[in-house]
């Protein structure tokens, strides 16, 4: 099996496991702290993986014009999104949260198609 497929399946499994776990922990840990801890763990794992894979740290090669897009992705996808997810998990049932999370990729694809005119 292709290693990319294995990585994608592992990422999907970890993401899928994080939501029920977050729902359980959400009663004891504030949502913003929980979101921060989840993404701190993710970031730490990615840094370690990159250090091992690249045998050190190499520049990303991003141009100056790409940095605002990266900052926007970090702010919305890495800060506001997880905080909204954790707050939402405290306010809704597990079944509703599961349905909404399953709609996320579909709605993302529709958004990319309608707003950014992307095609398959």
C-alpha positions in Angstrom: 0.0 0.0 0.0 1.2 3.5 -0.8 2.6 5.3 2.2 0.6 8.4 1.4 -2.6 6.4 1.8 -1.4 5.1 5.1 -0.6 8.6 6.3 -4.0 9.9 5.1 -5.8 7.0 6.9 -3.8 7.6 10.1 -4.6 11.3 10.0 -8.3 10.6 9.5 -8.3 8.1 12.3 -6.6 10.6 14.7 -8.9 13.4 13.7 -11.9 11.2 14.1 -10.7 10.1 17.6 -10.0 13.6 18.7 -13.7 14.7 18.6 -15.2 12.1 21.0 -12.2 12.6 23.3 -12.6 16.3 23.2 -16.3 15.9 24.0 -15.4 13.9 27.1 -12.7 16.3 28.2 -14.8 19.3 27.4 -16.7 19.0 30.7 -13.5 19.3 32.7 -11.2 21.6 30.6 -12.2 25.0 29.2 -12.7 24.8 25.4 -10.0 27.3 24.5 -7.4 25.5 26.6 -8.5 22.1 25.1 -8.2 23.5 21.5 -4.7 24.8 22.4 -3.6 21.5 23.8 -4.9 19.6 20.8 -3.0 21.8 18.4 0.1 22.0 20.5 0.3 18.2 20.4 -0.3 18.3 16.6 2.4 21.0 16.1 4.9 19.2 18.3 4.4 16.0 16.3 4.8 17.7 13.0 8.0 19.5 14.1 9.5 16.2 15.3 8.5 14.5 12.1 10.0 17.3 10.0 13.2 17.3 12.0 13.5 13.5 11.6 12.6 13.5 7.9 14.8 16.4 6.9 17.6 15.7 9.3 17.5 19.3 10.5 15.5 22.3 9.6 15.3 23.6 6.0 13.6 26.7 4.7 10.1 26.2 3.3 10.7 28.2 0.2 7.6 30.4 0.6 7.8 33.6 -1.3 6.9 36.9 0.3 3.5 37.0 -1.5 2.6 33.6 0.0 3.1 34.6 3.7 -0.2 36.5 4.1 -2.1 33.4 2.9 -0.2 31.3 5.4 -0.9 33.7 8.2 -4.6 33.7 7.3 -4.7 29.9 7.2 -3.0 29.7 10.6 -5.3 32.3 12.2 -8.6 30.9 10.8 -7.7 27.2 10.5 -5.3 26.8 13.3 -6.7 29.2 16.0 -10.3 30.3 15.4 -11.5 27.0 13.9 -10.3 24.7 16.7 -11.6 27.2 19.4 -15.0 27.3 17.6 -15.0 23.5 17.4 -14.3 23.0 21.1 -16.9 25.7 22.1 -19.4 24.1 19.8 -18.8 20.6 21.3 -19.7 22.0 24.7 -23.0 23.4 23.4 -24.2 20.5 21.2 -24.8 16.8 21.4 -22.3 14.3 20.2 -24.6 13.1 17.4 -25.1 16.7 16.1 -21.4 17.4 16.3 -20.6 14.2 14.3 -23.1 15.1 11.6 -21.7 18.6 11.3 -18.1 17.4 11.2 -19.0 14.9 8.4 -20.5 17.8 6.4 -17.3 19.8 6.7 -15.4 18.3 3.7 -18.5 18.5 1.5 -19.1 22.2 2.4 -15.5 23.0 2.0 -15.5 21.5 -1.5 -18.7 23.5 -2.4 -17.1 26.7 -1.0 -14.0 26.1 -3.1 -16.1 25.4 -6.2 -18.5 28.4 -5.8 -16.2 31.0 -4.4 -12.8 30.1 -5.8 -14.1 28.5 -9.1 -12.1 25.4 -8.5 -12.8 22.2 -10.5 -11.9 18.6 -10.0 
